[in-house]
Amino acid sequence: MSEQTLQARAERLAETRFLGGPPWTFERLGRHGLEVLLREGLTPQSRVLDVGCGALRLGYWLARARGSRIIATIDADGQYEPEELGRVVQPILDNRADFVSGSRRLGAELTTDKIRHLGVLVFGALISAIVRHRITDPACGIRAMRSEVTGAVTLEQSQYQASELMSSAALNGYRLGEVPTTMRDRGKHATGTKKGGNFGYGVRFARAAIHTWRRDRNAARNRLRPEKIQRS
């Protein structure tokens, strides 16, 4: 994505979304946010900050505490289109799914890394075997789910939480869905990543997926098989 395109998108989103501010703003709002969380019942026993994707877990917890019915998230690396969030939420509103992920393979994959393209196929097959239904994109950064899903599954992964959340939801009996979405290369502003090289990333991804399956397979054994994955 070019810098001009990124700037144009930022200006468009700025009309309805808060995109940032000076450091003192974050400090003040951080303190206010903690006060809100404490009023909502946050305690050390809530276990939302200690392990794994703490920011997401905290957001999920707060959404449930405030009575939200549906939670939608999108990665902030500029690879996904915020305008497509409505498409991801719709199957849940229509009661066709409980957890919906975008799919670059069903939509548009505007990336240039051929190894990552292959990885999507390989790990899509791995996750499909784990949940016993076909998954086309196991690591999409745009997704939506019923709020109850986030309270029922176990989240431990600090980086591979997309596949962990999808796999755990399926293994706990929730209906999955995939919809076509767009994925682009990361912009220059987001080239810094902890994922590392493709081989190391693949090994860690596989390890996280297998760990999730081993951890949650008893739930899969003790439930009725979920409905087939819905695709729109």
C-alpha positions as CSV (number, residue, x, y, z in Angstrom):
1,M,0.0,0.0,0.0
2,S,1.4,3.4,-1.0
3,E,1.9,6.1,1.6
4,Q,-0.6,8.3,-0.4
5,T,-3.2,5.6,-0.2
6,L,-2.6,5.0,3.5
7,Q,-2.9,8.8,4.2
8,A,-6.1,9.0,2.2
9,R,-7.6,6.1,4.2
10,A,-6.4,7.7,7.5
11,E,-8.1,11.0,6.6
12,R,-11.3,9.2,5.6
13,L,-11.4,7.3,8.9
14,A,-10.5,10.3,10.9
15,E,-14.0,11.7,10.2
16,T,-15.5,9.1,12.5
17,R,-12.7,7.5,14.4
18,F,-10.2,8.8,17.0
19,L,-6.7,8.0,15.5
20,G,-4.4,9.5,18.1
21,G,-3.2,12.5,20.1
22,P,-0.3,13.9,22.2
23,P,1.3,11.7,24.9
24,W,-0.6,13.4,27.7
25,T,-3.9,12.4,26.1
26,F,-3.0,8.7,26.4
27,E,-1.8,9.1,29.9
28,R,-5.0,10.8,31.0
29,L,-7.3,8.5,29.2
30,G,-5.3,5.5,30.4
31,R,-6.0,6.5,34.0
32,H,-9.6,7.1,33.2
33,G,-9.9,3.8,31.5
34,L,-8.5,2.0,34.5
35,E,-11.1,3.7,36.7
36,V,-13.9,2.6,34.4
37,L,-12.6,-1.0,34.4
38,L,-12.4,-1.0,38.2
39,R,-16.0,0.3,38.4
40,E,-17.1,-2.5,36.0
41,G,-15.6,-5.1,38.4
42,L,-12.1,-5.7,37.2
43,T,-10.0,-7.6,39.8
44,P,-6.8,-9.6,39.7
45,Q,-8.9,-12.7,39.5
46,S,-10.4,-11.5,36.2
47,R,-7.2,-12.8,34.5
48,V,-7.3,-10.5,31.5
49,L,-3.8,-9.0,31.6
50,D,-1.5,-11.7,32.8
51,V,-1.1,-14.1,29.9
52,G,-1.1,-13.9,26.1
53,C,-3.0,-11.3,24.1
54,G,-3.8,-9.2,27.1
55,A,-5.1,-6.1,25.2
56,L,-7.6,-8.3,23.3
57,R,-8.6,-10.3,26.3
58,L,-9.2,-7.1,28.2
59,G,-11.3,-5.7,25.4
60,Y,-13.3,-8.9,25.2
61,W,-13.9,-8.8,29.0
62,L,-15.0,-5.2,29.0
63,A,-17.4,-5.8,26.0
64,R,-19.0,-8.6,27.9
65,A,-19.2,-6.6,31.1
66,R,-21.0,-3.8,29.2
67,G,-23.5,-6.1,27.6
68,S,-22.3,-6.2,24.0
69,R,-23.8,-9.0,21.9
70,I,-21.2,-9.0,19.1
71,I,-17.5,-8.2,19.1
72,A,-15.6,-7.4,15.9
73,T,-11.9,-6.8,15.7
74,I,-9.4,-5.8,12.9
75,D,-5.6,-5.8,12.9
76,A,-4.1,-2.4,12.9
77,D,-1.4,-3.0,10.4
78,G,-3.2,-1.5,7.4
79,Q,-3.6,-4.9,5.6
80,Y,-7.4,-5.1,6.0
81,E,-10.3,-2.8,5.0
82,P,-12.4,-1.4,7.9
83,E,-15.3,-1.0,5.5
84,E,-15.6,-4.8,5.3
85,L,-16.4,-5.3,9.0
86,G,-20.1,-5.1,8.3
87,R,-19.7,-8.1,5.9
88,V,-18.0,-10.1,8.7
89,V,-20.7,-9.3,11.2
90,Q,-23.7,-10.0,9.0
91,P,-23.7,-13.9,9.3
92,I,-23.9,-13.5,13.1
93,L,-26.8,-11.0,12.8
94,D,-28.5,-13.5,10.5
95,N,-28.0,-16.3,13.1
96,R,-25.9,-18.3,10.6
97,A,-22.7,-18.4,12.6
98,D,-21.3,-17.6,16.1
99,F,-17.7,-16.8,14.9
100,V,-16.9,-15.3,11.5
101,S,-13.5,-14.8,10.0
102,G,-12.6,-13.0,6.8
103,S,-10.8,-15.0,4.1
104,R,-8.3,-13.7,1.6
105,R,-8.7,-16.8,-0.5
106,L,-12.5,-16.2,-0.8
107,G,-11.9,-12.5,-1.4
108,A,-8.8,-10.7,-2.7
109,E,-5.2,-11.5,-1.7
110,L,-3.2,-8.5,-2.8
111,T,0.0,-9.6,-1.2
112,T,3.4,-10.5,-2.8
113,D,4.9,-13.1,-0.5
114,K,4.6,-16.5,-2.3
115,I,5.8,-18.4,0.8
116,R,3.1,-16.9,2.9
117,H,0.6,-17.8,0.1
118,L,1.7,-21.4,0.4
119,G,1.5,-21.2,4.2
120,V,-2.1,-20.2,4.1
121,L,-2.9,-23.4,2.1
122,V,-0.8,-25.6,4.4
123,F,-2.1,-24.2,7.6
124,G,-5.6,-23.9,6.3
125,A,-5.4,-27.7,5.8
126,L,-4.0,-28.2,9.4
127,I,-6.7,-26.1,11.0
128,S,-9.3,-27.8,8.9
129,A,-8.1,-31.2,10.2
130,I,-8.2,-29.9,13.8
131,V,-11.8,-28.6,13.6
132,R,-12.9,-31.2,11.1
133,H,-14.3,-28.7,8.6
134,R,-12.6,-26.9,5.8
135,I,-11.0,-23.5,6.6
136,T,-9.7,-21.4,3.7
137,D,-7.8,-18.8,5.8
138,P,-6.5,-19.7,9.2
139,A,-4.9,-16.4,10.1
140,C,-7.1,-13.5,8.9
141,G,-6.9,-10.3,10.9
142,I,-10.5,-9.3,10.6
143,R,-13.2,-11.3,12.5
144,A,-16.4,-11.0,14.5
145,M,-18.0,-13.3,17.2
146,R,-20.8,-13.4,19.7
147,S,-19.5,-12.0,23.0
148,E,-20.2,-15.3,24.8
149,V,-17.5,-17.0,22.6
150,T,-14.8,-14.9,24.2
151,G,-15.8,-16.0,27.7
152,A,-16.1,-19.7,26.8
153,V,-12.8,-20.3,25.1
154,T,-9.2,-20.2,26.5
155,L,-6.8,-17.6,25.1
156,E,-3.1,-18.1,25.8
157,Q,-1.3,-17.1,22.6
158,S,0.4,-13.8,22.5
159,Q,0.8,-13.8,18.7
160,Y,-1.2,-16.6,17.1
161,Q,-4.5,-15.8,18.8
162,A,-6.4,-15.7,15.5
163,S,-6.0,-19.4,14.8
164,E,-6.3,-20.2,18.6
165,L,-9.6,-18.3,18.8
166,M,-11.0,-19.9,15.7
167,S,-9.9,-23.4,16.6
168,S,-11.0,-23.2,20.2
169,A,-14.4,-21.8,19.2
170,A,-15.0,-24.7,16.8
171,L,-13.8,-27.3,19.3
172,N,-16.2,-25.9,21.9
173,G,-19.1,-26.3,19.5
174,Y,-19.6,-22.8,18.1
175,R,-20.6,-22.4,14.5
176,L,-17.9,-20.9,12.3
177,G,-18.2,-18.8,9.2
178,E,-16.0,-17.3,6.6
179,V,-16.7,-14.4,4.3
180,P,-14.6,-12.9,1.4
181,T,-12.3,-10.0,2.5
182,T,-9.3,-8.1,1.2
183,M,-5.7,-8.5,2.4
184,R,-2.9,-6.3,1.3
185,D,0.9,-6.1,1.9
186,R,1.8,-4.3,5.1
187,G,2.5,-0.6,4.6
188,K,6.0,0.8,5.3
189,H,4.7,2.1,8.7
190,A,4.1,-1.5,9.8
191,T,7.1,-3.4,8.5
192,G,8.4,-4.0,12.0
193,T,7.0,-7.4,13.1
194,K,7.7,-10.0,15.7
195,K,6.8,-12.8,13.3
196,G,10.4,-13.1,11.9
197,G,11.3,-15.3,8.9
198,N,8.8,-17.5,7.2
199,F,10.2,-20.8,8.4
200,G,10.3,-19.8,12.0
201,Y,6.9,-18.2,11.8
202,G,5.5,-21.4,10.3
203,V,7.0,-23.6,13.0
204,R,5.6,-21.5,15.8
205,F,2.2,-21.3,14.1
206,A,2.0,-25.1,13.8
207,R,3.1,-25.5,17.4
208,A,0.4,-23.1,18.6
209,A,-2.3,-24.8,16.5
210,I,-1.4,-28.3,17.8
211,H,-1.2,-27.0,21.4
212,T,-4.8,-25.6,21.0
213,W,-6.1,-28.9,19.7
214,R,-4.5,-30.9,22.5
215,R,-5.8,-28.5,25.1
216,D,-9.4,-28.3,23.8
217,R,-9.9,-31.8,22.3
218,N,-11.8,-33.0,25.3
219,A,-14.3,-30.4,24.7
220,A,-14.7,-31.7,21.1
221,R,-15.2,-35.2,22.4
222,N,-17.8,-34.2,24.8
223,R,-20.1,-32.2,22.5
224,L,-22.3,-32.7,19.5
225,R,-20.6,-32.0,16.3
226,P,-21.1,-28.3,15.2
227,E,-22.9,-27.5,12.0
228,K,-20.9,-27.1,8.8
229,I,-18.9,-23.9,8.4
230,Q,-21.1,-21.3,6.8
231,R,-19.6,-19.3,3.9
232,S,-21.2,-16.2,2.4
